[in-house]
């Protein structure tokens, strides 16, 4: 079983058309948090999403608060030892620090994996997190994964 969340109704409609739809779909702004039962999920995967938390599309949006709400909601719905892998493209060092600081503040341990760190086109960032004890996030650079 799985649950999918997206801010876009159109993307949820596309996901709902897939044959293997044994999960639920929810329209959610992840920067506002969400409510699933505590500890209900074993893991979470996100692709090219969390960098958008750092963008203030409205005057009242605070990017760091949006990041904190996301990571707090994620931490709460994962069971202890639950893991999350979040692939993203930060727009500079400030966004990278904002995202990792919000994750640590929420209680996650883990680290940052950078795939193809010396490539302008193929470089990808993966935040690999575990719900549990607080530890500092480390950085690992990977020259390529095959």
C-alpha positions in Angstrom: 0.0 0.0 0.0 1.1 3.6 -0.7 -0.2 7.1 -0.3 0.6 9.8 -2.8 0.5 13.6 -2.2 0.9 16.4 -4.6 -0.2 20.1 -4.7 -1.4 19.6 -8.3 -4.8 18.1 -9.0 -3.7 17.4 -12.6 -0.7 15.3 -11.4 -3.0 13.4 -9.0 -5.4 12.7 -11.8 -2.6 11.2 -13.9 -1.4 9.1 -11.0 -5.0 7.9 -10.5 -5.1 6.5 -14.0 -2.3 4.1 -13.4 -3.2 0.4 -13.3 -1.5 -0.3 -9.9 -3.5 2.2 -7.8 -3.6 0.4 -4.5 -3.1 3.6 -2.6 -4.7 6.9 -1.8 -4.1 10.2 -3.5 -4.2 13.5 -1.5 -4.0 17.1 -2.7 -1.7 18.7 -0.2 0.6 21.7 0.0 3.5 19.9 1.8 4.7 23.3 3.2 1.6 23.4 5.3 2.1 19.9 6.7 -0.4 17.1 6.7 -2.1 14.7 9.1 -1.6 11.0 8.8 -1.6 8.8 11.9 1.7 8.9 13.8 4.1 6.2 12.9 1.9 4.7 10.1 4.5 4.6 7.3 7.8 2.6 7.0 9.3 4.9 4.4 8.9 7.9 2.1 10.3 8.8 -1.3 10.2 12.2 -3.0 11.6 13.2 -6.4 12.3 16.9 -7.3 9.9 18.3 -4.7 11.5 19.7 -1.6 13.4 22.5 -3.3 10.0 24.1 -4.0 9.6 24.6 -0.2 12.3 27.2 -0.4 10.3 29.4 -2.8 8.0 32.0 -1.4 5.1 32.2 -3.9 3.1 34.4 -1.7 4.1 37.3 0.5 3.2 35.6 3.7 5.2 32.4 2.9 8.3 31.8 5.0 10.6 29.2 3.3 12.3 28.0 6.4 8.9 27.6 8.2 7.6 25.7 5.2 10.6 23.3 5.3 10.1 22.8 9.1 6.4 22.0 8.7 7.2 19.5 5.9 9.9 17.7 7.9 7.9 17.7 11.2 4.9 16.2 9.4 7.1 13.6 7.7 8.9 12.7 10.9 5.5 12.2 12.7 4.0 9.9 10.2 7.1 7.6 9.9 7.6 4.9 12.4 10.8 4.8 14.5 13.5 3.6 12.2 11.4 4.6 9.2 13.4 6.0 6.3 13.0 8.7 3.7 15.0 9.4 0.5 14.4 12.8 -1.0 16.0 13.7 -4.3 16.2 17.4 -5.0 18.0 20.2 -6.7 18.9 23.0 -4.3 19.4 26.5 -5.7 22.7 27.2 -3.9 24.2 26.7 -0.5 21.6 28.7 1.4 18.8 26.3 0.3 20.9 23.3 1.0 21.5 24.5 4.5 17.9 25.5 5.0 16.6 22.1 4.0 19.2 20.1 6.1 18.7 22.3 9.1 15.0 21.8 9.0 15.4 18.0 8.8 17.8 17.9 11.8 15.5 20.2 13.8 12.7 17.8 13.2 14.6 14.9 14.7 15.9 13.1 11.6 19.4 11.5 11.4 21.0 10.8 8.1 23.0 12.5 5.5 23.3 14.0 2.1 24.5 12.0 -0.9 25.7 13.9 -4.0 25.7 11.9 -7.2 28.1 13.1 -9.9 29.3 16.0 -7.7 31.6 17.4 -10.5 28.9 17.4 -13.2 26.9 20.5 -14.0 24.1 18.5 -15.8 24.1 15.1 -14.0 24.6 16.3 -10.4 21.8 15.1 -8.1 21.3 15.6 -4.3 19.7 12.9 -2.2 18.7 13.5 1.4 18.7 10.1 3.1 17.0 10.3 6.5 15.9 8.0 9.3 13.4 8.8 12.0 14.9 8.3 15.4 17.8 9.7 17.5 19.2 13.2 16.6 22.6 13.2 14.9 24.3 15.7 12.6 23.7 15.2 8.9 26.9 14.4 7.0 27.8 14.8 3.3 28.9 12.0 1.0 30.0 12.7 -2.6 29.5 9.9 -5.0 31.2 10.0 -8.4 28.5 7.9 -10.1 26.0 5.2 -9.3 25.5 2.4 -11.8 
